[in-house]
Amino acid sequence: MTDDGTGKDFATSIADSVESFLLAVRAIAAERDGGSAVPMLLLEVSQILLAGARLGAQQDFEPREEFQPDVGMEADVDELRMGLAEMFGDIDTYSFVFDPYSPDVVDSQISDDVASLVTDLEYGLRHYRLGDVDEALWWWQFSYVNNWGNLAGAVLNALLTVVAHDRLDTEPFTGEDEDLAAADEMLEKTAATAT
């Protein structure tokens, strides 16, 4: 139970992080600007993983009831998922090891995994907004350990790999091109003065 002010402050902090993530991801998907989407999503996933790590570091939260209270239908994330898939195109599908202690490689899509994050996080946020702080914290912590933490880590790695390839997969600067250009220029000048 989170009856004390510290628990409620913690819950508010997590809820703020979740809400910020949800707003940003929806804006990224709606904007459909692939050039800025990867670094912005990298930032947002990193930040929500920090919130998840804070949840994971806490003692297990206990819901008040044995069964979860009904908070309505899950949010429809198909449009978000499809927008991300269309925007990411060829880089949407990636491979990762789901369980490093059982190293089977799994293929996944950034768009599907981000949609799953949105579903899990939004579900906890609905509990929080209905005033059920204990249930919200329990859900966010449980789903972080069970699902979205691992998916967010895999998405983060995929996005970081895209950024790394974009920034590092260029011809290394050796100075040879400039040296050759200067040599050619000197040869041209020498040939021009000799005639």
Secondary structure as GFF3:
##gff-version 3
##sequence-region A 1 195
A	DSSP	alpha_helix	5	31	.	.	.	ID=ss1
A	DSSP	alpha_helix	34	56	.	.	.	ID=ss2
A	DSSP	alpha_helix	78	88	.	.	.	ID=ss3
A	DSSP	three_ten_helix	89	91	.	.	.	ID=ss4
A	DSSP	beta_strand	93	97	.	.	.	ID=ss5
A	DSSP	beta_strand	105	109	.	.	.	ID=ss6
A	DSSP	alpha_helix	110	129	.	.	.	ID=ss7
A	DSSP	alpha_helix	133	143	.	.	.	ID=ss8
A	DSSP	pi_helix	144	148	.	.	.	ID=ss9
A	DSSP	alpha_helix	149	168	.	.	.	ID=ss10
A	DSSP	alpha_helix	176	194	.	.	.	ID=ss11
###
